[in-house]
């Protein structure tokens, strides 16, 4: 591990600013003692992704969470059973009135599995972390001004099987942890002081993958409020097309829905905006939307010859779509688009904008050290920066739909994406998942391929072919511009196999079959959809099988795969192979091949779990970086006790020749082997080893390691010196140890402790696949051992301007302190939190009585017809004659109220009234005018019965005219 790897792991130039590779660039000004660039204080903030849909508000604060299942109690008796299956009458933890005050309050995104200990009896593929079942609850209020609007809740991802209740009614089921769930709240919505209760039960024991999948509401959640006639979610299709005349046009189709009580005629306006937001073209069309139906508005924008989107210059335009009603804008969406062409050629591979592009790609799972799958948006960008620095230009989203924000960054940073479906099944529930994926992502310039499956045993069968035919047809109905592929791991030559019904053949490994398949299928384009599966432990340069440590010299790989060098060689030498996707870009929790317990994560990554580079990073930088010279050395040069012993020195570069020097002595010059690298055997002597990369005899880049002394101090290195004080911005901070001369000590494996002020500590890691230390802490302090010199903590900035201070200590070492500026940037709006209040909402109302009835009067068990079912806030219509009615309700007091007693409060009662609880009168309302009424209730556990006798005057509404709440004293 050299200083440049440390910089890549812990200091970068912020999203969209060029990130250094293995050589100094302008963003790095100073140098440390061994000649490598140190980060200058970077003041640029990480830009947050824009909100393109103004109808969405984040719904991520104030959720309550219970880990473990909560059995629903069996109904007692016939009447209880009858009511238990009625709309709005969910029982147990799904009930509106359920007492969740002792549940933990959590913030979304939330992955509860990330905080679990590692347990040997837990599933090996999931990384030995128990998952289980969990419950979430959230209360919210809707402004009366929202009445008549379309209201939805969007769950961007729930791991895994989920049932969602809205106000006591089941509103949605979902069977995948990777697709979004759009819940129509409109028919269930309550407004004003009425509380809406959202409940989610998550079964995370359900498995879709053989890797760590996390648990819970792990992606963003939104409250969506739109006009009664508006564009549906994911309802704008505006993928650009280039005509035969060379001009670009943007066909725009907007799908509208109408919840009004009459058909509605509206105008749809679409405008093409240049990268600076200026209008290029505008069109309008009128459309009539039927009642509770949908209609499409189609128009075309003439874009002329706009700037192209490419890997090198990811220029984004936007389509702004508006709905106008009566001349007023009632709905608006913006969709980022890019003008680019994509073509796969059977002989020459991929062309983007008619220029040849080799896919220099990686496969990604979606977890990171310390945070599991609940990755902050800014950390997603940071991970992509690491890949961009290596020359990576493509990502396969394996093996599932990614979070939308990751694709947003890909659009903005210039990555080509294979967007992959999770479940291979054309049955309706699963076809809907595929269709959702295509609708969501079909406008993105980054997405160039749809993958309908990964490594399915039925891929070589007639049934598999029929399944792919149906899935492909569903894709093409929604998007006809991108080719379809499937990631196959065999059966390529079966009489029935899915390669015959996809547009681009996807090879998972089987690199020895590239030539044969191309010979037998000369018109079929092909790519490596997955390759390599090589093993490396970061910072280790000898294999210890008993200790589950694997050398980083790129000599070991899975039996089905190959080394990083050999795998890329097979792709680079064949122009008809469009490129490849290395398994994997980053290590990930779970699938600890080739080992099992105590190993808890993979060894496949080019970067480790924290994003610290392995030797594979240097190998692929030499393969893939063309716009700057690179050179790197492995291993580090701190080997006490090995003086005089031979050490293999491995140098990677993209130059013409490379020279190696030790302590000023020349060790020889070699012509660079850009794919396989160059090797020397050098007797170890402490000091300085240097590789000089040359072109035309001139030095264009250097790499140096110096022998480090014992560690004497800790060092903290951030990705950025400034964070946005928006309660959202997050970044990793690297912890390492340095010697007396300030040099990184790559052999330091010692415990560190740290505290964070002005930010939240989200998680920690060190990249060790065998480490079982805690990754999450409840407070501002944590600890993590260095692994081969490095550890990482991830922080999220608090709201407002100020300072973030991080302090780190280790026994016997000088402590480190890091101060970061926190810029005063307004947080995004969040749906307001609602205080926890027990409500009595469901009542039975008696017929009218001329004389005062007995307050104990009640309908017989099973009599669901002679007394009305009403809700608090629903007035009894004006009576022609004065009279009496009884209002009865049953409630179970919350734990604290049951133990200590409380207060029952009627916000508004119409008529004279007597209030009885459990057969005892506790309050009287003397006047007939509408007024509140409150009374104390005694402590008692178990069901309680409220009876309200109302003496209603003639000619005006009466009864329970507002909310009824029970609060603590």
URFENDA-V285918 format. One line per field, one symbol per residue. ss: DSSP state (h for helix, s for strand, l for the rest). phi: phi as a letter, one per 30 degrees, with the letter a starting at -180 (. if undefined). psi: psi as a letter, one per 40 degrees, with the letter a starting at -180 (. if undefined). A space follows every 10 residues. Layout:
ss->???
phi->???
psi->???
This chain:
ss->llhhhhhhhh llllllllll llllllllls slllllssll llllllllll lllllsssll llssssslll llllllhhhh hhhhllllll lhhhllllll lllsssllll lhhhhllsll llllllllsl llssssssss lllhhhllls sssssllssl ssssssllss ssssllllll sssslhhhll lllllsssss ssslllllll lllllsslll ssssssllss ssssssslls sslllllsss ssssssssll lllsssssss ssslllllss sssssssssl lllsssssss ssssllllsl lllsllssss sssssllsss ssssssslll lsssslllss ssllssslss sssslllsll lsllllhhhh hhhhhhhhhl lllsssslll lllhhhhhhh hhhllsssss lllllllhhh hhhhhhhhhh hlllllssss ssssllhhhh lhhhhhhhhh hhhhhhhhll llssssssll lllllllhhh hllsssssll hhhhhhhhhh llllssssss sslsllllll lllsllllsl llllllslll lllhhhhhhh hhllllslss sssllsllsl llllllllll slllllslll llslhhhhhh hhhhllllll ssssllllll lllllsssss ssslllssss ssllssssss sllllllsss sssllllsss sssssllsss ssssssllll llssssssll lssslsllls ssssssssll lllsllllll ssssssslss ssssslllll llllllllll ssssslslls ssssssslsl lssssssssl lllslsssss ssslllllls lllllllssl lsssslllsl llllllllll lllllllsss sllllsllsl llssssssss ssllhhhhhh lsssssssss lsssssslls ssssslllll ssssssslll llssssssss sslslllsss lllsssssl
phi->.cdddddddb bbcieicecd ccbdbedccd bddcicdcdd ddcddddddd dcbddcbdbb cidcbbdjdb dddddciddd deddcceice cidddddddc dcdddbccdb cdddcdddbd ddddddiicd cibbbbbbca ccdedddjdd bbcccdabcb dbcbcbhicd cabbcbdbcd bccddedcdb biddccccbb cccdddccbc bdciajdccd bbccbbddca dddhcccbdd bcdddidcbc dcbcccbbcd cbebcbcccb bccdeciddc abbbacbccd dhbbacccab cdcibdddca ddbddccbcc cbccbiicdc aabbbdbbca cbbccdccic bchicdbddc cbcbcccbei cicdcdedde ddddeedddd jdbbbcdcca dddddddedd edciccbccc ddcdaddedd dddddeeddd cdcddddcbc cdabhceddc bddddddded dddddddcac ccdcbbdcbk idcdecaddd bcdbdcccih ddcedddddd bdccdbbdda aihccaceic badbddchcb ecdhbbaddd cadedddded dddbddcdla bdcbdbdbdi hdeccbecdb bdcdddcdec iddceedddd dddcdccadb aabbcdbbbd jceiddbdcc ccacddbbcc bbhicdcjcb ddcddcibbb cbddbekbcb cccbbhicdc abbbbcdcdd dbacbcbddb dbbddcibeb adbccbcbdd cicecdcdbb dbbabbbiac ddlbabiddc dcddcbbdbd caaaddchjb bbbcbcdddj dkbcbcbbba eicddbbbcc dcddbddddb dddcedbdcc ccbccdddbd cedddddadd ejdcbdcdcb cejcddeedd bdacbccbbb bcddeddddc iabcbcdabc jdabcbbhic dcabcddddd adbbadbdda didcccbccc ccddibebjd cadbbbbdd
psi->hiddddddde hieihehhhi beiiidehdi iadeeihihi hhehihhiii hegeehhige ieiihhhiih ihihihiddd ddddeihefi iaeeideihe eeiihiiiih hdddeiihhd eihddeffhi caiiiiihii ihhdeeheih hihhhdhhhc hihhihfehh diiieieeii hhhhedeeii ibehhhhhhh hhgedhhdif iheahageai hihhhiidhi hihfehhfhi ihideeiiig hhhhhiihei eiihhihhhh hhhideeihd ihiiiiihhi hfaiihhhih hhebgiiihi ddgghhaihh hihhhfeihe ihihhhiihi ihhhhddeah hhfehhhhhg iiihieiihd ebeghidddd ddddddddde eheihhghgi hiiddddddd ddefihhhhh idhgheiddd dddddddddd eeehddhehh heihghdedf iddddddddd ddddddddhe eiihihgifa fdeidhiede eidhhhhhaf deeddddddd geehiiiheh icfihihheh fihgddefhh ifefehiide aiiddddddd ddehdehdai hhhidiiiii gfheiahehe iiedidiade ehiadddddd ddddheeiii iihiaifggh eeheihhhhh hiieadihih ihfehheihi hhgddeiiii hhhhhibhhh hhhihfeihe iihhiihiai heiiihhidi ehihfefdhi iihhhiiiad eeihheehgi hiiiihieih hdiiieehee heiheiidae iaihiihfei iiihihiiii iaihhhhiii heihiihhhi ihighhiiii hiihihhhih dhihhiiiid ihiheehiii hegfddiihi iiehihihid iiaiihhiih ihiiddddde iahhhhdhhh iiihhhhfeh heihhdidih iihiiiiiih iiiihhhhhh hhiieiiaag eaihihii.
